[in-house]
Amino acid sequence: MIDKSRRDLIAAGLTGAVALTLSGTGLAKAAAIANPSNKGKFAVPVPDVVSLPIEGTSSRFPVRRIYCVGRNYLAHVRELSNNEAEPPFFFQKQRDMIVQSGGKMRYPQLTENFHYETELVVALKSGGFDIPAARANDHIFGYAVGFDMTRRDRQSDMKKMQKPWEIGKSFEDSAPCGTITPASKTGFLDKGRIRLEVNGKTRQDSDIDHMIWDVPGIIAELSRQVELAAGDLIYTGTPEGVGPVVRGDHMVGTVEGLQPLLIDVA
């Protein structure tokens, strides 16, 4: 969901929801955006802030970047006949591709095989480079349920041509995400049932303890590639059972202890 424009947030002094999770480098960058001397100097409209609700509070979580983990459950690797010897890896989606729980997700163009992938999403309150796995949980703000929606036919095309997957993974409404539950309420998650129902029928049913890289391992590996920061979301990979949805389908994704993600395909 796109809520309040950055101009409004600047006028409000970056209080409330945005101030909630920004720290360190992220806060410094936000302060630069808010510099009054910049007012009126942008050549085009300033992009809107994208944020997510937080369970138990009216404050919201501002999204900076979205990272996704590919092939992080062995059974999923096997169901798509991928190489079991290859480790998981990362790709990205854009923050304005989020659809919030209760919303409608548009069926995309350029596909006839639109797949769901239900995932645990990790929301960061801080970050940095080269974060040790033993300290990774210190950077977690909370967790949510997400869908990594995929143009499977276009992804397959790109794999055959050994080209990037962006057309298969990164497009409008491809990153639905539910309400964030703070880690202070859940503890740090290393197990829990993960499920998807489509029109009342179970399509995916597994446990997050089946991940190849656990959450601290994901954060450690990703921070070797990029500088993580407050506001980042990490979609941690999907278990087996992926498959297509069509217009009119109703999707309910759950992870034990978190708020469900409810999405209609439009």
N, C-alpha and C positions, 0 to 999 in steps of 0.2 A: 504494500500500500504506500502511495506517495502522500504524505500528510502536509507538513508545513514547509513553505519555501525557505531557502537559506536566508533570503532577505529578511523574512519575518524573524528568524532565529537570531540574526545579527541585531535586529532592532530590540529583541528581547534580552540581549546580552549573553546568549548561549547558556541560558539557565535551564533547569529542569531536566528534560529527557536527554538532551545532548550532553550536558555536563555530567550526567550520571555515569557514563562509561568511558569518557575520554580521559586519558592520563598520559604522562610522559610526552613522547614525540607527537602522539595524536592530539594532545591538548595544545601543543605549540603550533601545530599546523592549523588547528581550528581557530586559534587566536589570530593567525595571519589572515585567514579568510575574513575574520570579523573586524579587521582594521578599518576604522571609519574613513581613512583616506581612500579606500577602494570604492566607497559608495558612489554609484552612478558612473563608474568607469568601465563597466563590462559592455562588450560590443553586442552580446546576445543575452537573452534571459538566463539567469543563473539556474542551474538544475536544482530540482527539488530534493530535499532530504527524504530518504526512505527509512522508515522505522518500523519496529515490531512491538506489539504489546508485551508487557511483562506481567506474569501472574502475581496477583496480590498488591499491585500498585498502579497508580495512574501514570507513572513515568514510563517512558518508552525507550527502546533500544535502537540507537541510530546505526544503520548498516554502512560500513565502509567498503569492504570487499567480500566476495563470495568465492571460496575455494571448494573444490570437490575432489574426493578420492575415488579413483577408478580401480575396480577389481580387488576389493578388500574383503570379500567373503569367498572362500574356496568353492563352495557349492555354486555360487553365481559364475565364477570363472569357468567351471565345468559345464554349466548349462548353455553357455554361449560358445563352447569349444575353443576357449582361449588357452594360451600357454600357461600351465600351472607353475612353471619354473620362474616366470617373470614376476617381479615384485609389484605391489601397487604403485600408483603414480598420481599426479595431480593435474587438474584442468580448472578452468574458471567459468563462472557465469557473471552477469552484471546485476547490480543490486536492484535496478528497476524492472527486473524480470520476476521479482517476488510477487506472489498472490497470497493474500492472507487467508486464514481459516474462515470458512463461511463464504468465500468469494467464488466467482466463476472464472474458470481457466479457459481461454480461447483455444479451440483446436487449431493447430498451426497450419500454415500453408506448406507446400513442398514435402508432404509426407502422406503415406497411406498406411503407416505402421507406427502409431504414436504410443510409446511405452511409458509405463510408470516404473519408478524405482524408489522404494520407501527407505528413508534413511534417518539416523540420529544426526541432529545438527548441533554443533558446539558453537557457542557464542563467547567471544573473548572480551575481557575487560582491560587487557594490557598485552604486551607482546615483546618483540625484539628479534634479533638474529641469534641463531645457534643456542636455542633453549634446550637445556638438558631434559631428558624425559623425566627425571626425578623431580624437576621443578615445574613441569608443564601444567599441572593442575592449578598452580598458583595464578595462572593467567586466565582461568575459565570463569566467566560470569554466570553462565547457565546453559540450558539445553532446550531443544525443541524438536519437533517432528518435521521432516521435510520430504518433498518429492523432487527427485532429479528426473524431470521429464525429458524424454529422448525421442528424436526422430530416428528410429532404429534403422530404417531403410537407408537414410542418408548417412548415418554413422557407418553402416556396413559398406556403403560405396567408398567412403573415405579410407576405411581400413584397407580395402582391396587396392586402392591407388597409393597407399602409404602417405596420405596427406592428413593434415590436422582435422580433428573431429568437430570443429566449431559449428558447422552447419547442423550437426546432429545433436548438439548439446546446448548451445547458447542462442536463445531466441526468446521472443516475447512470451511471458507467462510460464517459463520453463523451470522456475525455482519456487514453487509454493512452499511456504513456511508457516508453522503454527506459532502460538504464544510461547514465549521463552519462560521457563521455570528456573529461578535462580538456583545455583548449586548450593546455596545456603539452606535450601529446602530439601533438595534431593540427595545431598552428598555427591561425591564424584562417581559418576556412573561407569561401571565396568561390566555390568550384566543387566539383563532385563529383556523381557519379551518384546519383539518388534513385529507388527502385523499390519496388513492392509486388507480391507474389505472393499469390494466394488459391487455396488447394488446388493449389499447384504451377504455376499459370498466371499469367503476367505481366498485371497490370491497369494499373499505372502505371509509366512509364519515362521519366525526364527528367534534368535537371541543375539544381542549385541556382543556377547562374549565369544561369538564365532568369528569376529573380525580378525583378519591376518595381522594388521597393525592396530593395536589398541589406541585409545585416544591420546595418552601421553606420547606414544610412539609417532602418531600422526603429527602432532604439534612439533615434536623434535625434528622430524624429517622435513616438514614444510618450512620451518624456520631456518633451515640450511639454504633454502632456495630464495626466500623472500623475507623482508622484515615484517613480521606480524604486528598488529596494533589493535587497540580498542576499537570495537565495532565490526571486527572481522567475523564472518560465519564460515564454518567448515562442515560441509556435508560429508559424512564419514564412510560412505559406500553402502551398497544395498545387498541384502541376502538374495537367495534364489527365489524363483517364482515370478520373475518379471514377465510382463505381457502387455497387450494393447488395451487401450480404452477408446471409446467412441463418444460422439456428442450425445448428451443426455445421461451419461454415467455419473453416479454419485460415489465418491471415493472417501474412505475414512481410514486414515493412517494413525497408528498408535505405537508408542513406546512406553513400557511400564513406568508409571510414576510421573508421566508428562501429560500435558493437555493434548487432546486429539486434534488432528488436522483434517478438516472437512472441506472438500473441494468438489464443485460440479463442473463437468466438462461441457462447454458451450459451443 
